[in-house]
């Protein structure tokens, strides 16, 4: 991490592969005891509209975390490797939450707002089915990494995609999120952004999650790495600023020193627990404010 971090942007795909390979053996030894995994549950008709449920049986109904993986809008699946992204859901299941790991349709075959629509379907599935796994349908939290955070935040903030009763989401965790669409020269994934959001940059602001923040936005936690994919740290901070201004209170924000875009998600469920504990604390606080959407 110390070697790769400062030169992260020089070869993002290569450095991602490096981190996935390096964390694989570590996560293979990570604790997974008592976690029951139910795999390949369909939440829609498309083959990619599937999810896995991670649960540890307890007496009381548990909060639920619906996790949306990254992949720059055109790539990725809920099992990036044998260990990543399952590590995220194992962590939540071990610590008293039901973890739901979703897969979704990809661009260019499925452009905006397909990712948001799939998050909406997954939340609806959770509300209707999570009780049989021990989950509390009134405490569903969304968490997303990278492009997955864009889809999760797009659903959480943009009421155009909510059912008549509201989003059904008690909170949102944005992890290194591409919460603003851009195809600038600084963005190495500009063509992938265009594959999802389209080539007309004049539409990007209206399609960006940051543009739909309001005083009624769902309670949000934001985390990003010291060594990010270009601009993602800036967009996470823009989201934090807009939330603070709209709600007149700053959200929970973490900057993980020494980490990079991939290690931020890959280290969850290892011995380093600062981010994990902060997420658990955020969930435990629950929807305290009337701004819940």
C-alpha positions as CSV (number, residue, x, y, z in Angstrom):
1,X,0.0,0.0,0.0
2,X,2.8,2.4,0.9
3,X,4.4,1.7,-2.5
4,X,1.3,1.8,-4.7
5,X,-0.6,4.6,-3.0
6,X,1.5,7.6,-4.2
7,X,1.4,6.4,-7.8
8,X,-2.1,5.1,-7.7
9,X,-3.4,7.2,-10.6
10,X,-0.5,6.2,-12.9
11,X,-2.1,2.8,-13.5
12,X,-5.4,2.4,-11.8
13,X,-6.4,-1.0,-13.4
14,X,-3.0,-2.5,-12.6
15,X,-3.0,-1.2,-9.1
16,X,-6.5,-2.4,-8.5
17,X,-5.4,-5.9,-9.5
18,X,-2.4,-5.6,-7.3
19,X,-4.6,-4.8,-4.2
20,X,-7.1,-7.6,-5.0
21,X,-4.3,-10.1,-5.2
22,X,-2.6,-8.8,-2.1
23,X,-5.7,-8.8,0.1
24,X,-6.9,-12.2,-1.1
25,X,-4.7,-14.3,1.2
26,X,-5.4,-11.9,4.2
27,X,-9.1,-12.1,3.8
28,X,-9.0,-15.9,3.3
29,X,-7.9,-16.0,7.0
30,X,-10.4,-13.4,8.2
31,X,-13.2,-14.5,10.6
32,X,-16.4,-15.8,9.0
33,X,-17.7,-17.9,11.8
34,X,-21.4,-18.5,12.2
35,X,-22.3,-16.6,9.1
36,X,-24.8,-18.3,6.9
37,X,-24.7,-17.3,3.2
38,X,-27.7,-17.8,0.9
39,X,-26.6,-17.2,-2.7
40,X,-28.0,-16.4,-6.1
41,X,-31.4,-15.0,-5.1
42,X,-33.1,-13.3,-8.0
43,X,-34.6,-9.8,-7.3
44,X,-35.4,-9.1,-10.9
45,X,-35.7,-10.8,-14.3
46,X,-32.2,-10.0,-15.7
47,X,-29.5,-12.6,-15.0
48,X,-27.4,-9.9,-13.2
49,X,-30.3,-9.0,-10.9
50,X,-29.2,-11.4,-8.2
51,X,-28.1,-11.0,-4.6
52,X,-26.5,-13.0,-1.7
53,X,-27.7,-12.7,1.9
54,X,-25.2,-13.0,4.8
55,X,-26.8,-13.6,8.2
56,X,-26.0,-14.6,11.7
57,X,-29.1,-15.7,13.6
58,X,-29.9,-13.6,16.6
59,X,-32.9,-13.2,18.9
60,X,-33.8,-9.6,17.9
61,X,-34.4,-8.3,14.4
62,X,-31.2,-6.9,12.9
63,X,-30.5,-3.8,10.8
64,X,-29.8,-4.6,7.1
65,X,-27.0,-3.4,4.9
66,X,-27.6,-3.5,1.1
67,X,-24.1,-3.3,-0.5
68,X,-23.6,-2.1,-4.1
69,X,-20.2,-3.0,-5.6
70,X,-18.0,-0.8,-7.9
71,X,-16.7,-1.4,-11.4
72,X,-16.7,2.0,-13.2
73,X,-20.3,1.4,-14.5
74,X,-19.2,-1.1,-17.2
75,X,-17.6,-3.9,-15.2
76,X,-17.6,-5.8,-11.9
77,X,-19.8,-8.2,-10.0
78,X,-20.7,-8.9,-6.4
79,X,-17.7,-11.3,-6.2
80,X,-14.7,-9.3,-7.5
81,X,-12.6,-12.3,-6.3
82,X,-13.1,-15.2,-4.0
83,X,-12.9,-12.8,-1.0
84,X,-13.7,-9.3,-2.3
85,X,-16.5,-8.0,-1.9
86,X,-17.8,-10.8,0.3
87,X,-15.5,-9.4,3.1
88,X,-17.8,-6.4,3.5
89,X,-20.9,-8.5,4.1
90,X,-19.1,-11.0,6.4
91,X,-18.1,-8.0,8.5
92,X,-21.6,-6.7,8.9
93,X,-23.1,-10.2,9.5
94,X,-20.5,-10.9,12.2
95,X,-21.4,-7.6,14.0
96,X,-25.2,-7.8,14.1
97,X,-26.5,-6.8,10.7
98,X,-27.9,-8.7,7.8
99,X,-25.6,-8.2,4.8
100,X,-27.1,-8.2,1.2
101,X,-24.6,-8.2,-1.6
102,X,-26.2,-7.2,-4.9
103,X,-25.2,-7.4,-8.5
104,X,-26.8,-5.1,-11.1
105,X,-27.0,-4.4,-14.9
106,X,-24.0,-2.8,-16.6
107,X,-23.5,-0.1,-19.2
108,X,-23.3,0.3,-22.2
109,X,-26.2,-2.2,-22.6
110,X,-27.9,-0.7,-19.6
111,X,-27.3,3.1,-19.4
112,X,-28.6,5.6,-16.8
113,X,-30.7,5.1,-14.8
114,X,-30.5,1.3,-14.9
115,X,-28.1,1.1,-11.9
116,X,-30.4,3.2,-9.8
117,X,-33.5,1.2,-10.9
118,X,-31.7,-2.0,-9.8
119,X,-30.9,-0.5,-6.4
120,X,-34.6,0.4,-6.1
121,X,-35.6,-3.2,-6.9
122,X,-33.1,-4.6,-4.4
123,X,-34.3,-2.4,-1.6
124,X,-37.9,-3.4,-2.5
125,X,-36.8,-7.1,-2.3
126,X,-35.2,-6.5,1.1
127,X,-38.3,-4.8,2.5
128,X,-40.4,-7.7,1.5
129,X,-38.1,-10.6,2.3
130,X,-35.4,-9.7,4.8
131,X,-37.6,-10.6,7.9
132,X,-37.2,-14.3,7.1
133,X,-33.4,-13.9,7.5
134,X,-33.8,-12.1,10.8
135,X,-33.6,-8.6,9.4
136,X,-35.6,-5.5,10.3
137,X,-37.2,-4.0,7.2
138,X,-37.5,-0.6,8.9
139,X,-33.8,-0.4,9.2
140,X,-32.3,-0.8,5.7
141,X,-29.1,1.0,5.1
142,X,-27.5,1.4,1.6
143,X,-23.7,1.2,1.2
144,X,-21.9,1.6,-2.1
145,X,-18.3,1.7,-3.3
146,X,-17.1,3.7,-6.3
147,X,-19.7,3.5,-9.1
148,X,-21.9,1.4,-6.8
149,X,-22.0,4.4,-4.5
150,X,-23.2,6.5,-7.4
151,X,-26.1,4.1,-7.9
152,X,-26.9,3.9,-4.2
153,X,-26.7,7.7,-3.7
154,X,-28.7,8.2,-6.9
155,X,-31.5,6.2,-5.4
156,X,-31.2,7.5,-1.9
157,X,-31.3,11.2,-2.9
158,X,-33.4,11.4,-6.0
159,X,-37.0,11.1,-5.1
160,X,-38.0,10.5,-8.8
161,X,-36.8,6.9,-8.2
162,X,-38.7,6.3,-5.0
163,X,-41.9,4.4,-4.6
164,X,-44.9,6.3,-3.3
165,X,-44.1,5.6,0.4
166,X,-40.5,6.9,0.1
167,X,-37.1,5.4,-0.4
168,X,-37.4,2.9,2.5
169,X,-33.8,3.6,3.4
170,X,-32.7,4.5,6.9
171,X,-29.2,5.7,6.0
172,X,-26.5,5.8,3.2
173,X,-22.8,4.9,3.4
174,X,-20.8,6.4,0.5
175,X,-17.4,4.7,0.1
176,X,-15.1,6.4,-2.5
177,X,-18.2,7.3,-4.4
178,X,-18.3,8.8,-7.9
179,X,-21.2,10.9,-6.8
180,X,-20.6,13.5,-9.6
181,X,-20.7,12.4,-13.3
182,X,-17.8,13.8,-15.3
183,X,-15.9,13.0,-18.5
184,X,-13.1,15.5,-17.9
185,X,-9.5,14.9,-19.1
186,X,-8.5,14.3,-15.5
187,X,-10.8,11.3,-15.2
188,X,-9.1,8.1,-16.5
189,X,-12.6,6.4,-16.5
190,X,-14.2,9.2,-18.6
191,X,-15.2,6.8,-21.5
192,X,-16.8,4.5,-18.9
193,X,-18.8,7.4,-17.4
194,X,-20.0,8.2,-20.9
195,X,-21.1,4.6,-21.4
196,X,-23.4,4.9,-18.5
197,X,-24.4,8.6,-18.4
198,X,-24.2,9.3,-22.1
199,X,-22.0,11.6,-24.2
200,X,-23.9,14.8,-23.5
201,X,-22.1,16.4,-20.6
202,X,-24.8,19.0,-20.3
203,X,-27.0,16.3,-18.7
204,X,-24.4,15.3,-16.1
205,X,-25.2,17.7,-13.3
206,X,-28.9,16.7,-13.3
207,X,-27.9,13.1,-13.2
208,X,-25.3,13.4,-10.4
209,X,-26.3,12.4,-6.9
210,X,-24.8,15.5,-5.4
211,X,-27.3,17.6,-7.3
212,X,-30.3,16.0,-5.5
213,X,-29.2,16.7,-1.9
214,X,-31.7,18.6,0.2
215,X,-32.6,19.3,3.8
216,X,-34.7,16.1,3.7
217,X,-31.9,13.9,2.4
218,X,-31.3,10.6,4.2
219,X,-28.6,10.5,6.9
220,X,-25.3,9.9,5.2
221,X,-21.8,8.7,6.1
222,X,-18.9,9.4,3.7
223,X,-15.4,7.7,3.5
224,X,-12.6,8.1,1.0
225,X,-9.0,7.1,0.7
226,X,-5.8,9.3,0.8
227,X,-4.9,7.8,-2.6
228,X,-8.1,7.9,-4.7
229,X,-9.0,7.5,-8.3
230,X,-8.7,11.1,-9.6
231,X,-11.4,13.5,-8.4
232,X,-13.3,11.0,-6.2
233,X,-12.0,12.5,-3.0
234,X,-13.1,16.0,-4.3
235,X,-16.6,14.7,-5.2
236,X,-17.0,13.0,-1.8
237,X,-16.1,16.3,-0.1
238,X,-18.5,18.2,-2.4
239,X,-21.2,15.8,-1.2
240,X,-20.2,16.4,2.4
241,X,-20.4,20.2,1.9
242,X,-23.7,20.1,0.2
243,X,-25.2,17.9,2.9
244,X,-23.8,20.1,5.6
245,X,-25.2,23.2,4.0
246,X,-28.6,21.7,3.3
247,X,-29.1,20.0,6.7
248,X,-27.1,22.6,8.7
249,X,-25.0,19.9,10.2
250,X,-21.9,18.1,8.9
251,X,-22.2,14.4,8.1
252,X,-19.8,11.8,9.4
253,X,-16.7,12.0,7.1
254,X,-13.6,9.8,7.2
255,X,-10.3,10.1,5.2
256,X,-8.4,6.9,5.5
257,X,-4.7,7.8,5.5
258,X,-2.4,5.4,3.7
259,X,-5.3,3.7,1.9
260,X,-6.1,3.7,-1.8
261,X,-9.3,3.3,-3.7
262,X,-9.3,-0.5,-3.5
263,X,-7.7,-1.1,-0.1
264,X,-10.4,1.1,1.4
265,X,-13.0,-1.6,0.6
266,X,-10.6,-4.6,0.6
267,X,-9.4,-4.2,4.2
268,X,-12.9,-4.5,5.7
269,X,-13.1,-7.6,8.0
270,X,-9.4,-7.5,8.7
271,X,-7.7,-6.5,12.0
272,X,-7.9,-2.8,10.9
273,X,-11.4,-1.9,12.1
274,X,-11.6,1.9,12.2
275,X,-13.8,2.2,9.1
276,X,-15.8,-0.8,10.1
277,X,-16.4,0.4,13.6
278,X,-17.4,3.9,12.3
279,X,-20.0,2.2,9.9
280,X,-21.4,0.1,12.8
281,X,-21.7,3.3,14.9
282,X,-23.5,5.1,12.1
283,X,-25.9,2.2,11.7
284,X,-26.5,2.0,15.5
285,X,-27.5,5.7,15.6
286,X,-30.4,5.0,13.3
287,X,-32.6,7.6,11.5
288,X,-32.6,10.1,14.4
289,X,-33.7,13.1,12.3
290,X,-36.9,14.0,10.5
291,X,-34.9,14.4,7.3
292,X,-35.1,10.6,6.6
293,X,-36.4,10.2,3.0
